[in-house]
Amino acid sequence: MTNKTRHHQTLRHAGAIALLCASMLTPCFAGKPKTFVGKEANFSSYRTYSWLPTKVLGKAGVVENDPTADPILRNAVNAELIARGLKEVPEGGDLQVSVIILTSSVPQLEAVLFAGHMDLDFSTPIATMGRYNREGTLAINLIDTRTKKSAWAGLITENIDNKTGAGLKKIAPAAKKLFSKYPVTK
């Protein structure tokens, strides 16, 4: 086999591996709020809201009213709802507030290393380098208590540090971003 043929074969293998790796990567939409407005929602009729238990989904499963996250979630969402003219009541509000946060580790491929000028076939060692990025997601659902359907729902995902509590610091700004898409302005 000539050097030119070997070089073309190497490029074909490298291209095939690059395409395979690129197809496994998922696009990152961090920080972009996604919202939904219910078809039957009448925002001019909503005056009050009540809380359902907040939920935190982590490695240990779902925890309701997590002692660390619950006050932060409630403060962030309360601030946004009060700014839009709604009042919290212990029960029987026009809207029920359902909030969940979850964290996940997302793998990211950093590099694929090839072994010099050797033939790239299945016996050639290939090394990959990667890391895990942590993401936190905040989901808020405002349920119309009369129709039992979502009046408004929002979802936002942000990158978070591996430090303990790093995601909790991002809840208030994430809630603000989400409520920027709420149909009633401040």
C-alpha positions as CSV (number, residue, x, y, z in Angstrom):
1,M,0.0,0.0,0.0
2,T,1.4,3.4,-1.0
3,N,1.7,6.3,1.4
4,K,-0.9,8.2,-0.6
5,T,-3.5,5.4,-0.4
6,R,-2.7,5.0,3.3
7,H,-3.3,8.7,3.8
8,H,-6.6,8.7,2.0
9,Q,-7.7,5.7,4.1
10,T,-6.7,7.5,7.3
11,L,-8.7,10.5,6.2
12,R,-11.8,8.4,5.4
13,H,-11.7,6.7,8.8
14,A,-11.1,9.9,10.6
15,G,-14.0,11.5,8.8
16,A,-16.3,8.6,9.6
17,I,-15.4,8.7,13.2
18,A,-15.9,12.5,13.3
19,L,-19.3,12.2,11.8
20,L,-20.3,9.5,14.3
21,C,-19.1,11.6,17.2
22,A,-20.9,14.7,15.9
23,S,-24.1,12.8,15.6
24,M,-23.9,11.8,19.3
25,L,-23.6,15.4,20.5
26,T,-26.8,17.2,21.5
27,P,-27.4,20.9,21.0
28,C,-27.3,23.0,24.2
29,F,-30.2,25.4,24.7
30,A,-29.1,26.5,28.1
31,G,-30.8,29.6,29.4
32,K,-33.5,29.8,26.8
33,P,-37.0,29.7,28.4
34,K,-39.6,27.6,26.8
35,T,-43.2,28.5,27.8
36,F,-46.8,27.3,27.1
37,V,-50.0,29.3,27.4
38,G,-53.2,27.4,27.9
39,K,-55.9,27.9,25.3
40,E,-58.6,28.4,27.9
41,A,-56.5,30.6,30.3
42,N,-58.1,33.9,31.2
43,F,-55.3,35.9,32.9
44,S,-57.6,38.9,33.8
45,S,-59.6,36.6,36.1
46,Y,-56.6,35.3,38.1
47,R,-56.2,37.2,41.4
48,T,-54.8,34.6,43.8
49,Y,-52.6,31.5,43.9
50,S,-51.9,28.6,46.2
51,W,-48.8,26.4,46.3
52,L,-48.6,22.7,45.7
53,P,-45.6,20.9,47.3
54,T,-42.3,21.9,45.5
55,K,-40.3,19.0,44.2
56,V,-36.6,18.5,43.8
57,L,-35.5,15.5,41.6
58,G,-31.9,14.5,42.4
59,K,-29.8,11.4,42.8
60,A,-31.9,10.3,45.8
61,G,-35.2,10.6,43.9
62,V,-38.0,13.1,44.3
63,V,-38.0,15.1,47.5
64,E,-41.1,17.2,48.3
65,N,-40.6,20.5,50.1
66,D,-36.8,20.1,50.3
67,P,-35.7,22.2,53.3
68,T,-32.9,23.8,51.4
69,A,-34.5,24.4,48.0
70,D,-38.1,25.1,49.0
71,P,-37.7,28.5,50.5
72,I,-35.5,29.6,47.5
73,L,-38.1,28.3,45.0
74,R,-41.0,29.9,46.8
75,N,-39.3,33.3,47.2
76,A,-38.3,33.5,43.5
77,V,-41.7,32.5,42.2
78,N,-43.6,34.6,44.8
79,A,-41.6,37.7,43.8
80,E,-42.6,37.2,40.1
81,L,-46.3,36.4,40.8
82,I,-46.7,39.3,43.2
83,A,-45.1,41.7,40.7
84,R,-47.8,40.6,38.3
85,G,-50.6,41.5,40.7
86,L,-51.3,38.1,42.2
87,K,-51.7,37.4,45.9
88,E,-50.8,34.2,47.7
89,V,-53.5,32.4,49.7
90,P,-53.0,29.3,51.8
91,E,-55.5,27.3,49.8
92,G,-58.2,27.8,47.2
93,G,-56.4,30.2,44.9
94,D,-57.4,30.8,41.3
95,L,-54.1,29.2,40.3
96,Q,-52.1,26.3,41.8
97,V,-48.4,26.7,41.6
98,S,-46.4,23.5,40.8
99,V,-42.6,23.8,40.7
100,I,-40.0,21.1,40.2
101,I,-36.2,21.4,39.8
102,L,-33.9,18.7,38.6
103,T,-30.2,18.3,38.0
104,S,-28.4,16.0,35.5
105,S,-24.9,15.4,34.3
106,V,-24.5,15.8,30.5
107,P,-21.5,14.1,28.8
108,Q,-19.5,16.3,26.4
109,L,-16.9,15.0,24.0
110,E,-13.8,17.2,24.0
111,A,-11.4,15.4,21.7
112,V,-10.7,12.2,19.8
113,L,-7.0,11.3,19.6
114,F,-5.6,9.2,16.9
115,A,-2.4,7.2,17.0
116,G,0.0,9.0,14.6
117,H,0.5,7.8,11.0
118,M,-0.7,4.2,11.6
119,D,-3.5,2.6,9.7
120,L,-6.8,3.5,11.3
121,D,-8.6,0.2,11.6
122,F,-10.2,-1.6,14.6
123,S,-6.8,-2.6,16.1
124,T,-5.5,1.0,16.3
125,P,-6.0,2.5,19.8
126,I,-8.1,5.6,19.8
127,A,-8.4,7.8,23.0
128,T,-11.2,10.1,23.7
129,M,-11.3,13.0,26.2
130,G,-14.5,14.4,27.7
131,R,-16.2,15.7,30.7
132,Y,-19.6,15.9,32.3
133,N,-21.4,19.2,32.5
134,R,-24.0,19.7,35.2
135,E,-27.3,21.2,34.2
136,G,-30.2,22.3,36.4
137,T,-33.8,22.6,35.1
138,L,-36.5,24.7,36.6
139,A,-40.1,23.9,35.6
140,I,-43.1,26.0,36.7
141,N,-46.7,25.1,36.0
142,L,-49.6,27.4,36.9
143,I,-52.8,25.3,37.0
144,D,-56.2,26.9,36.6
145,T,-58.2,25.5,39.6
146,R,-61.5,25.8,37.8
147,T,-60.6,24.0,34.6
148,K,-57.8,21.8,36.2
149,K,-55.7,22.6,33.1
150,S,-52.4,24.5,32.8
151,A,-52.9,28.2,32.4
152,W,-49.2,28.8,31.9
153,A,-46.1,26.6,32.1
154,G,-42.4,27.3,31.7
155,L,-39.2,25.4,31.5
156,I,-35.6,26.6,31.6
157,T,-32.3,24.8,31.8
158,E,-29.0,26.4,33.0
159,N,-25.5,25.1,33.3
160,I,-24.4,24.8,36.9
161,D,-21.1,24.4,38.7
162,N,-20.2,21.2,40.6
163,K,-20.0,23.1,43.8
164,T,-22.6,22.3,46.4
165,G,-25.5,24.8,46.2
166,A,-24.4,26.3,42.9
167,G,-27.7,25.6,41.2
168,L,-29.7,27.1,44.0
169,K,-28.1,30.5,43.3
170,K,-29.4,30.4,39.7
171,I,-33.1,29.8,40.7
172,A,-34.1,33.4,41.1
173,P,-32.5,34.6,37.8
174,A,-34.0,31.6,36.0
175,A,-37.5,32.3,37.4
176,K,-37.1,36.0,36.3
177,K,-36.2,34.8,32.7
178,L,-39.1,32.4,32.7
179,F,-41.6,35.0,33.8
180,S,-40.4,37.5,31.2
181,K,-42.5,35.2,28.9
182,Y,-45.6,35.4,31.2
183,P,-48.6,37.0,29.4
184,V,-49.1,39.6,32.1
185,T,-46.4,42.2,32.5
186,K,-45.2,43.7,35.8
